Amino acid sequence: MEADSINRREVLRYLGYRGHEADETVMGLVEQCIEELFCGAAPKHLVQEFPLVLGERDVIDGCCFQTHSKNLARNLKDCESILVFAATLGTGADQLIQKYNRLQMSKAVVMQAAAAAMIEEYCDETCRNLRQRYEAEGRYLRPRFSPGYGDFPLECQTALLGALEAGKRIGIKLTDSLLMMPSKSVTAVMGISGKAYRCDVKGCEACGKKDCAYRRQSGDHK
């Protein structure tokens, strides 16, 4: 991943810009933050395949976790296994955000937005590479679906991170309120199917929370 790969429109979306352009001062801060993140962040990820059993009434057994979710069951239809995925920017991103929380609040806000866009792009790039690898084997990945999307319980974070030993291997841990640390971290489930099913829908479009202020609109990620 390179600095040019970070979608500036995504950064502005996280900052609340929609329908109008940011001024030169804001765009200057965006570029500074992206540059500093590429020096300070250390993106890492883990992925592991598990068998999948879909039961009646949207019961899901992913081997390393069990849950009930209509949204996730629909996402995993016709899949025989799943990938459990976790990614993080590491502690360096959090340290930069904390630094500017003390020194320059306006830059801290932009740093938050830039880091959010950076982890999203890192996940997208990693998943594109995984998709190509699996399709070469005649297997097809569904879009990643994270705990907290729709009715997929956030409590499943614990099982997903535990199955990957993410705390020991890439430093992702959970707080008592189920927030991940480092804060710019992601967990997700991706279905694997033998059916040639292609869909590049990303997180916002898969989420049932229609009133989110940061929701990506159609075309925003292109």
C-alpha positions in Angstrom: 0.0 0.0 0.0 1.3 3.5 -1.0 0.2 7.0 0.1 -1.4 7.6 -3.3 -3.7 4.6 -2.7 -5.5 6.4 0.2 -8.7 7.8 -1.1 -8.8 11.5 -0.1 -12.6 11.5 -0.6 -12.8 8.8 2.1 -10.8 11.0 4.5 -13.1 13.9 3.8 -16.2 11.7 4.3 -14.9 10.8 7.8 -14.5 14.5 8.4 -18.1 15.1 7.5 -17.6 16.7 4.1 -20.3 15.8 1.7 -21.5 17.8 -1.3 -18.8 20.5 -1.0 -15.1 20.8 -1.3 -12.6 21.2 1.5 -10.4 24.3 1.5 -6.6 24.3 1.0 -5.9 24.4 4.7 -7.9 21.2 5.3 -6.4 19.4 2.3 -2.9 20.4 3.5 -3.6 18.8 6.8 -4.9 15.7 5.1 -1.7 15.3 3.1 0.5 15.9 6.2 -1.5 13.3 8.2 -1.3 10.7 5.4 2.5 11.2 5.1 3.0 10.9 8.9 0.8 7.8 9.0 2.9 6.1 6.4 5.9 6.7 8.5 4.3 5.8 11.9 1.8 3.0 11.2 2.6 -0.6 10.7 -0.3 -2.4 9.0 -0.6 -6.1 9.7 -3.2 -8.8 9.2 -4.1 -12.4 10.0 -6.5 -14.7 8.1 -7.5 -18.3 8.7 -10.1 -20.6 7.2 -12.8 -22.4 9.2 -15.6 -24.8 8.3 -19.1 -23.3 8.2 -22.6 -24.8 9.1 -25.7 -22.7 8.4 -28.6 -23.9 10.5 -32.3 -23.1 10.6 -33.6 -19.7 11.6 -30.3 -17.9 10.8 -28.2 -20.0 13.2 -24.5 -19.8 12.2 -21.7 -22.2 13.3 -18.4 -20.9 12.1 -16.4 -23.4 14.2 -14.6 -20.7 16.1 -17.8 -18.8 16.9 -21.5 -19.5 17.0 -24.2 -16.9 16.6 -27.7 -16.0 15.3 -27.7 -13.3 12.6 -30.1 -12.8 9.7 -27.8 -10.4 8.0 -24.7 -12.6 8.2 -26.6 -15.7 7.2 -27.8 -14.0 4.1 -24.2 -12.9 3.4 -23.0 -16.5 3.8 -25.7 -18.2 1.7 -24.2 -21.1 -0.4 -20.9 -20.9 1.5 -19.2 -24.0 2.8 -16.4 -22.3 4.8 -15.3 -18.9 6.0 -12.2 -16.8 6.4 -11.8 -15.1 9.7 -9.8 -11.9 9.2 -8.2 -9.3 11.4 -6.1 -6.2 10.5 -4.6 -3.3 12.4 -2.5 -0.2 11.7 -0.6 -0.9 15.0 0.0 1.4 17.9 1.9 4.0 15.8 -1.4 5.4 14.4 -2.9 5.8 17.9 0.3 7.5 19.1 0.0 10.1 16.4 -3.6 10.7 17.2 -2.8 11.1 20.9 0.1 13.4 20.1 -2.0 15.8 18.2 -4.8 15.6 20.8 -2.3 17.3 23.0 -0.7 19.7 20.5 -3.2 20.5 17.7 -6.8 19.4 18.0 -7.6 20.3 14.4 -4.9 18.0 13.2 -5.9 15.2 15.6 -9.4 15.2 14.0 -7.9 14.9 10.5 -5.4 12.2 11.7 -8.4 10.2 13.0 -10.1 10.4 9.6 -6.9 9.7 7.6 -6.2 6.6 9.8 -9.8 5.4 9.3 -9.4 5.7 5.6 -6.0 4.0 5.7 -7.2 0.9 7.6 -10.1 0.6 5.2 -7.9 0.8 2.2 -5.4 -1.7 3.7 -8.3 -4.2 4.3 -9.6 -3.6 0.8 -6.2 -4.3 -0.8 -5.7 -7.4 1.3 -9.1 -8.7 0.5 -8.5 -8.1 -3.3 -5.4 -10.2 -3.1 -7.2 -12.9 -1.2 -10.0 -12.9 -3.7 -7.6 -13.4 -6.6 -5.8 -16.3 -4.8 -9.0 -18.1 -4.0 -10.6 -17.6 -7.4 -7.5 -19.2 -9.0 -8.6 -22.3 -7.0 -12.2 -22.0 -8.2 -13.5 -20.6 -4.9 -15.2 -17.3 -4.4 -15.1 -14.9 -1.5 -18.1 -13.0 -0.2 -17.7 -9.4 1.0 -16.2 -9.1 4.5 -18.8 -8.7 7.2 -17.7 -7.4 10.6 -19.2 -7.8 14.1 -21.4 -4.8 14.7 -22.7 -4.6 11.1 -26.5 -5.2 11.1 -27.4 -7.8 13.6 -24.0 -9.6 13.7 -23.3 -9.3 17.5 -20.3 -7.2 18.5 -19.6 -9.9 21.2 -18.3 -12.2 18.5 -15.2 -10.0 18.4 -13.8 -12.0 21.3 -14.1 -15.4 19.5 -12.7 -14.1 16.2 -9.7 -12.5 17.8 -9.1 -15.5 20.0 -9.3 -18.0 17.1 -6.5 -16.0 15.3 -4.5 -15.4 18.5 -4.5 -11.8 17.4 -3.4 -10.4 20.7 -0.2 -12.4 20.7 0.5 -12.3 17.0 -0.4 -8.7 15.9 -1.2 -7.0 19.2 -5.0 -6.5 18.9 -6.8 -6.7 22.2 -10.3 -5.9 23.5 -11.4 -3.5 26.2 -14.1 -4.5 28.6 -16.6 -2.6 26.3 -15.4 -4.7 23.3 -13.5 -1.9 21.6 -10.3 -3.0 19.9 -6.9 -1.6 20.8 -5.1 -0.4 18.7 -8.2 1.6 17.8 -7.6 1.4 14.0 -8.2 -2.3 13.8 -10.8 -4.5 12.0 -12.2 -8.0 12.3 -14.4 -9.6 9.8 -15.8 -12.9 8.4 -15.8 -13.7 4.7 -17.7 -16.6 3.2 -16.1 -19.0 0.7 -18.3 -20.6 -1.9 -17.8 -22.8 -4.9 -20.3 -20.8 -6.8 -19.1 -18.0 -9.0 -20.6 -15.2 -7.0 -18.9 -11.8 -7.3 -19.8 -8.8 -5.2 -17.5 -5.9 -4.2 -20.0 -4.4 -1.7 -18.1 -2.8 1.2 -18.9 -2.3 4.8 -21.3 0.6 4.7 -23.5 -1.0 2.1 -23.6 -4.2 4.1 -24.5 -2.5 7.3 -28.1 -2.1 8.4 -27.5 1.3 10.1 -29.0 3.6 7.5 -28.9 6.8 9.7 -25.1 6.8 10.3 -23.5 10.2 9.8 -20.5 8.6 8.1 -22.4 6.2 5.9 -20.8 5.8 2.5 -23.2 6.7 -0.3 -23.4 4.9 -3.6 -20.3 5.8 -5.7 -18.4 7.4 -2.8 -15.7 4.7 -2.9 -15.0 4.8 -6.6 
